[in-house]
């Protein structure tokens, strides 16, 4: 499952996801991660999949989407771990750029202090860097970083990258109730982000089942307060808290599509049903995949989600 979608994205329109990292190699183990706790902590770049294999999978998915009249706005590196851990990232990127579709990457920023990572990211059309807190205690509590990482180096790397990057740079902040949504934390964050040359700052809240049960989204008043604190002195602060929609795409193989999408993108049960109905399938496919223990149903904040069984 090296590609999935196209899927609806609140930030990128119709996005074909590229999963270039084996499960779950990451430098963080964020408490809100939608695919669970990190099992393979790492800060050392290495090879995961052959670049040619990823390119061929992307090419097949693009051709399938084209035959079905499906629009793709971005080819997006959004992996089962941190995509910049892939030492072959630039090689893969250069190969898929030949397809003539804009490229994007969603990174947790943890390796942005490395010169080679900065050089790789410079070649993307759209880059997302995460910054949940600039307070060391809060950072460790929410992102649970690898022990060799240093927050100061990461923050300096973000600033340096932002002043040299010519593309569309977006900063993402995930607000978790009682962890990083306090006024003092947000004011410190705002002061730091004034040093980062960005296009947009997205404030998000957990909308899919998180790694830890204690994770909840802040209430409306707290989110509004956070928006006002950051928006006072920063440009283009946006709330990214809405439902992305039901328009998930199929390649024609419904069972495989559900497995591919839910492996990295938990789907509301209504979205799964909508996809099945549009492709003239039957709801029995859900029961079949549950019985085979390939998917499971999770309740979160009063809503039902379908996620891929990975353990």
N, C-alpha and C positions, 0 to 999 in steps of 0.2 A: 504494500500500500504506500507507494511513493508519491502518488498524487491523489487528490480528492476534490470533488466538486465538478463544475463551478458551484460555489456556495454564496449566499448573500452576505455581504459585509457592510456594516454601518459606515465604515471608513473608505472602503475600496470598491464599492459597487458589486460587480460580479467577479469573484476571485477564485482562480484555480490554485488550490493549495499544493505546495511541494514539501514533502516530508523527507528531509535529507539527513536526519539523525535517527539512529536506532534507539528504540525505547529503553529506558528513559535517561539518556545521558544529558546531564545538565549541570550547570555551575551553581544553580539555586534549587531550593525545594520550597517554593512559595506556598504559603498556607492556603491560598485561594486557587491553586492550579487545578484546572478542570480535568487533567488526566492523572491526578494523584501525586503521591510523594515521589521524589527522585530516588531511583534505585542505583544509579551509576553516577556518583558525584565526580566531576572532572573540571579542570581548568586548562588542560593540555589539549591543543588542537590535534586532530588525527583524521584518518580516513574512515568513512562509514560505508557508503555505497559507491560502486564505480560510477564516475561521472556519466559515462555513456549509458548506463542503465537508467539513471535518473532522466537524462535527456530523452531517451527513447520512450519512457513512460509519459513524460510531459507531451511529447509529440503525438503519441497515440490519443491522449486525452484531448488535446487541442483539435485534432482531426475529428474525433467523435463529436465534440461540442459543435464544430462547424457543420457537420452533416445534419445535426439536429436543430440547427439554427440558434444555438445557445451562445450568447454574448460572453466574452471574457475580457474584463477591463484590466486585470493584473494577473501576472504569474507571481504568486506570493510564497516566499519561504516562511512557512509556519510549521514548526516541526514538533516531534515528540520530545524534544529537548531544546537546548540552545543552538540555533542554526549556525552561529559563528564558530562553534567548536569544529566545524568541518574544514579541514585544511584545503580541501578541493573546492571550496565555495566559489572562488573567482573563476575556476575552470568551468564549473557547471553553469554559472551565470553567463559567461561568454557564449556557451553553446546554446542556451535557450534564448538569448537575445536575438539570435538569427531568425526567430519566429516572428519578430516584429510586434510583440506585445509588451507593454510596460511591465517593469519588474518591481517587486516590493519585498521587504523583509521585516519581520517582527522580531526584535531582539530584546533580551533583558538587560542589555548594556554592560554586562559584567566583564566583558573582554575588550571594551572600547579603549582601554588604556594601551592595548597592544598596537604597535604601528601597522603590522600586517592586517589586523582586523579593520583598522581605520581605512587602509588602502582598499580592501575588498568592498567595504560599504560605500565608498565614494562612487562606485560604479552602478549603484541601484538608482532607479528613478524616484523611489519613495522608501523612506526609512522610518521605522518606529523604534524609539529608544525608551525603555522604561525607567521611571524614577519615582518610587513609592515614598521615599523619605530620604532626607539628608542627615538625619539623626542616627548615629551608629547603633544605638540600642534598639530603636524602632526598626531600622533596616534589618538587623539580625532577627528580630522577632517576626517580621512579615515575610521577608524574602529567604531567610535561612541560608545564607551564602556558604560556599565552600570555604574552608578554613584559611586558604591561602589568599583569598581576596581581600583587598583594602578599599574601603569606601572612598577615601580621599583620591586615590588613583583613578577610580572609576569616574568620579565627578569631574576631575580635571580632564580626563579623556573625552567626556561628553562635550565640555566647553571647547576644547581644541578641535574636535571633529566638526562641531557645529559652525565654526568660523571658517572652515575650509570646504565644506560640502556644498555643492551647487544644486542639489536636488530638493525634493520636498521632505523636510524633516519634521517629524511629529514626536511629541513627548507624551507618554502615557502614564497616568497615575491611577492606580487601583485603590479605591477607598474601602477599607475594611472597618466595620463598626468596632469602636473601642480600641483600635490598634494604631491607625495613622490618620484618623479623621479629626483630631483635636486641633484647636486654633493655633497653638504654639508650633506644632509640627508643620502645619500648612503655611504659616508665616515664614518659617525658616526655608521651607521648600520654595516659596515664592521668591524670596531673596536670591536663592541660588539660581533659579530658572531665569532670572533677569540677565544672567551672564550667558545663557544659552541662546544662540541665534536659531529660532525655530519658526515654522510655519503655523503650527497649531499645537495646543496643549489639550489633550483629551482627559477628562475626568470620568472614570468608569467605576462601576460597582459590580460585585459578583452576581452574575445572572445564570450561571450554570453550576452544577454540583461541585463543591470545592474539595481539596485534599483533606481539610480538617473540618470536623463537624462544628467547631465553635465559630467558624467564619459566617458572618452575616453582613448584609448591606446596611449602610447607615440610613436613617430615616430621611424623609424629604427635606426637613428643616436643616439637618446637618449637611446634606449635599448642597443645598442652596447657599449655606454659609461658606462652605469650601469654595464654591464657584465665585462668590463675592470676594473672598480673601485673595484668591489667585487672580481674579479678573481686575482687581483694583490697579495693579501695576504691570500686568502682563497682557500681551495682545493675543487675540484669537483663542481664548479659553472656551472650550466647548464641552457640553455634557454628552457622554457616550453611553447612555443608560437605557436606550429604547430597545425594543425587540427588533431583531434584524429582518424578520419576515419569514414566510414559509416557502419561498421560491428556491428550494434546493433542486439541483439538476440530477438527472439520471443518464447513465450511458446506455441504458437499455437492459442492463443486468441488475434488477432491483436488489436482490439479495446481496450481491457484492457491493453495490453502491451504498447500501445502509451500513454495511460493515466498514467500508472505507471512510465514510463521513464520520460515523460515531466514534471511530478510533481516536480522532483528534478534535472532534467538534460535537459534543453532546447535543442531541436534538430534542426539542420538546415533542411530546407524543403527538400533538396536533400537527407538527411539521412532518413527522414520519407518515402519518395517515394521509396528509395532503399530497406528499410525494407519491405514495402508493396509488392513491385515487387518480392522480394526473397521468400516471403511467399504466392505468387500467389493470393494476394488480389487485390482490385480495389481502385482507388483513391477516389471513392465516400465516403469512410470511413472518409476522411479528412473533406469533406463538411458536412457530417452527424454530426461529433463531433463539428464542428464550429456552426452549426445550433442549436444544443443542448446546446451551450455555455459551452462546457466542455473543449475546447481548444481555443486558439486564436493565430493569426499570428502577429509577431512583426518584424519590420525592425530595424536592428542595423548595423551600418557601411556598409550600402549598401547590406546587406545579410538578407534573410528572415529566421525567426526561428518560430518553433511551441512550445508553452508553455502551460502548464495546467492552466486552469482558477481556481484559488483558492479562490478568494474573491467573 
